[in-house]
Amino acid sequence: MTTSPAWMERPSPAGRTAKGVLLTLIVVSVLFPIYMVVLTSFSTQEAVTEAGGLVTRPGGLSLAAYRELFSGGVVTRAVLVSLGVTAVGTALSLVVTVLAAYGLSRTGSVLHRPILFMILLTFLFVPGMIPSYLVVSSLGLVDSYWSLILPTAVWAFNLVVMRAFFMNIPQEVTDSARIDGATEYTIMWRIVLPMSKGVIAVIGLFYAVGYWNAFFNAVLYINDNAKWPLQLVLRQYVLQGQSIYAGQGGVTTVGQALPPSLAIQMAIVVIALVPVLFIYPFVQKHFTKGVVIGAVKG
């Protein structure tokens, strides 16, 4: 009598119940902190004081924290900076990554192997903080928004994944287009890219989340606090508990300081989370088809 492996057998009622309870606990452990953060951001100062910290039960609700943040102060400016850096950086990174990955996926391209070898070396040897700063400084990018984009414009992992996906496209498809007189640009634009929407969406999400969450480059290269991205504001105000002062041109003025309110701190956290939580569900369906196919078969 042939017996199935243990992992293929139908679970018992007790096993299904245990899995349901475990999954429920995992979901609650993930969602409950988010619930507390969101609820606290909408709470009045009296409700926060009564709770002694993060609010767990709805009490007095107010939009005062969000009105304070979006009244034209440092957080409003930081959100605009982060949105601009994320949009421009993601577009630039996708263009460069697609072009480089397509070129490296053509085995007969010029200097194919040396360039690929140099890219793979970056997995093993990462430039240090001081060399990176010296390069950025020598290019005159210190205190420039480009210092938040160009040093991380291409991620070797994303390029390798996209190259592997391009290489898995049947050679017959591109050969037939080439016989019909299509140029490499036409093949890439009209044939390869429409077949690669999944991996492009996933890589684009990786880049967007990376730019949105990045703060270390701003710590190194941005001296003017008027150019701070949102994540640096989040780090300075929420994690380190510092008050944020921002006047015109980066001059500090006491009158524009944010009040030391836990509700405002949690509102900054919510503002930092919302874009990723909003975009992820629309791209999630492409993960298996985009990244897994490209990574496994490549």
MOZI-V450877 format. One record per backbone hydrogen bond with DSSP energy under -1.0 kcal/mol. NH is the residue of the N-H (numbers start at 1). CO is the residue of the C=O. Records with the same first field share a line. If there is no record, write none. Layout:
NH->CO ; CO
This chain:
8->5
16->12
17->13
18->14
19->15
20->16
21->17
22->18
23->19
24->20
25->21
26->22
27->23
28->24
29->25
30->26
31->27
32->28
35->31
36->32
37->33
38->34
39->35
40->36
41->37
42->38
43->40
44->60
48->44
49->45
50->46
51->47
52->48
53->48
62->42
67->63
68->64
69->65
70->66
77->73
78->74
79->75
80->76
81->77
82->78
83->79
84->80
85->81
86->82
87->83
88->84
89->85
90->86
91->87
92->88
93->89
94->90
95->91
96->92
97->93
98->94
99->95
100->96
101->97
102->98
103->99
104->100
105->101
109->106
112->109
115->111
116->112
117->113
118->114
119->115
120->116
121->117
123->120
124->121
125->121
132->128
133->129
134->130
135->131
136->132
137->133
138->134
139->135
140->137
141->136
143->221
144->141
147->144
148->145
149->146
150->146
152->149
153->150
159->155
160->156
161->157
162->158
163->159
164->160
165->161
166->162
167->163
169->166
175->171
176->172
177->173
178->174
179->175
180->176
181->178
182->177
187->183
188->184
189->185
190->186
191->187
192->187
193->188
195->191
196->193
200->196
201->197
202->198
203->199
204->200
205->201
206->202
207->203
208->204
209->205
210->206
211->207
212->208
213->209
214->210
219->215
220->216
221->217
222->218
227->224
228->225
233->229
234->230
235->231
236->232
237->233
238->234
239->234
240->235
242->236
250->247
251->248
256->253
257->254
258->244
261->259
265->261
266->262
267->263
268->264
269->265
270->266
271->267
272->268
273->269
274->270
277->273
278->274
279->275
280->276
282->279
283->280
284->280
286->283
287->284
290->286
291->287
292->287
293->288
294->290
295->291
296->292
297->293
